[in-house]
Amino acid sequence: MAIPSAAQAFRRARPTVANTIAESPMPDFITSPGLFVKEQKLRPVGGLRGAIYSMTGGAVNMGPGLKQRQEEELGRRISRQLQGSYNTAVLSLKGGIGKTSTTVGVGLTLAEYRGDAPCAIDANPDSGDLVERALGEGIYQQSSPRTITDLLKNIESIESLTALSRYMHHAGRLHLIAGEQDPEVSDSLTAEEYLRIRKLVSAYYSVALTDCGTGVTHNAMSGILQSADNLVIAAGYAVSGAKRARSTLQWLASHGYEELARNAIVVITDKDEISSRVDKQAIQEHLAGICRELIAVPHDRGVADGDLVTLDVLKSETRRAYREIAAAIVDGYR
């Protein structure tokens, strides 16, 4: 047997650099590159913390307060990236209780926070005014007032978002399909026709809101419920409104939509400024356990007047309520 030289013996005994690194634990600064940079606190906005930050030129940063952190969390929930296309139906048993204003307010809020534009569909069989509430009646009348009926007539020829956009209206980044205004035609939308529209919209939009109109038994409703991922039930800010919301949820549960009812978001809008005379606790108890979330929208003339809804003119409490609704909607897309 050949006797190894001293150099060969040394090379065999010496650990290689690769082996040494592989066998030794990695230092924190290598395994966690973020440790190279000291994490900075977010800048506080408003309040005492914001004032101190401004007065000291940023030298004293106490970080955001609870309210700001909550707002940022709402924003994260609303802007969450989605895989696929989702649809929320907004419905009620009674008209004039904030259903369409909620659709517009929440739609504009989704458009403000999300990277992808949302779509709102007016499927109201009673000459719905979704687009008028989003654009203003004057602007809507001046535009080419194409409706859901026009879209259906030409749906076979639409093979791109550009082609679809010719049948839509735009309130900023919120894209809308107008309801039929002719009373002789508006009630003719069938479940099958709605599903064709929903299929087309799903190819280009990750979030859609459908304003269903009043009631749960009109022609298109079975198609709307069949394709809905979650529901917003609009109710008046009174005990009677809560009873109607409960009746809606019970009807849904007894007609094969138990999961939609269980995960529904009930929105109570104070359109008539009566919240001070209402037992809010009684309303909450009346609806407890039969919906996923209950959110109240305070009285706001920007909503109650039945005219154009724009986020800029709404009270901060109203905008906060719409953010909460939008976040709850996206939370339900699982």
HELIX and SHEET records of a PDB file:
HELIX    1   1 ALA A    6  ALA A   13  1                                   8    
HELIX    2   2 VAL A   17  GLU A   23  1                                   7    
HELIX    3   3 ASP A   28  THR A   31  1                                   4    
HELIX    4   4 PRO A   33  PHE A   36  5                                   4    
HELIX    5   5 GLY A   47  MET A   55  1                                   9    
HELIX    6   6 LEU A   66  ILE A   78  1                                  13    
HELIX    7   7 LYS A   99  TYR A  113  1                                  15    
HELIX    8   8 LEU A  130  LEU A  135  1                                   6    
HELIX    9   9 GLU A  137  GLN A  142  1                                   6    
HELIX   10  10 ILE A  148  LYS A  153  1                                   6    
HELIX   11  11 ILE A  155  SER A  157  5                                   3    
HELIX   12  12 LEU A  161  SER A  165  1                                   5    
HELIX   13  13 PRO A  183  SER A  186  1                                   4    
HELIX   14  14 ALA A  191  SER A  202  1                                  12    
HELIX   15  15 MET A  221  SER A  227  1                                   7    
HELIX   16  16 VAL A  239  SER A  254  1                                  16    
HELIX   17  17 GLU A  258  ARG A  262  1                                   5    
HELIX   18  18 SER A  275  ARG A  277  5                                   3    
HELIX   19  19 LYS A  280  LEU A  287  1                                   8    
HELIX   20  20 ARG A  301  ALA A  304  1                                   4    
HELIX   21  21 LEU A  311  VAL A  313  5                                   3    
HELIX   22  22 SER A  316  ASP A  331  1                                  16    
SHEET    1   A 8 HIS A 169  ALA A 171  0                                        
SHEET    2   A 8 LEU A 174  ILE A 177 -1                                        
SHEET    3   A 8 CYS A 119  ASP A 122  1                                        
SHEET    4   A 8 VAL A 207  THR A 214  1                                        
SHEET    5   A 8 TYR A  86  SER A  92  1                                        
SHEET    6   A 8 ASN A 230  GLY A 236  1                                        
SHEET    7   A 8 ILE A 265  THR A 269  1                                        
SHEET    8   A 8 GLU A 293  VAL A 297  1                                        
END                                                                             
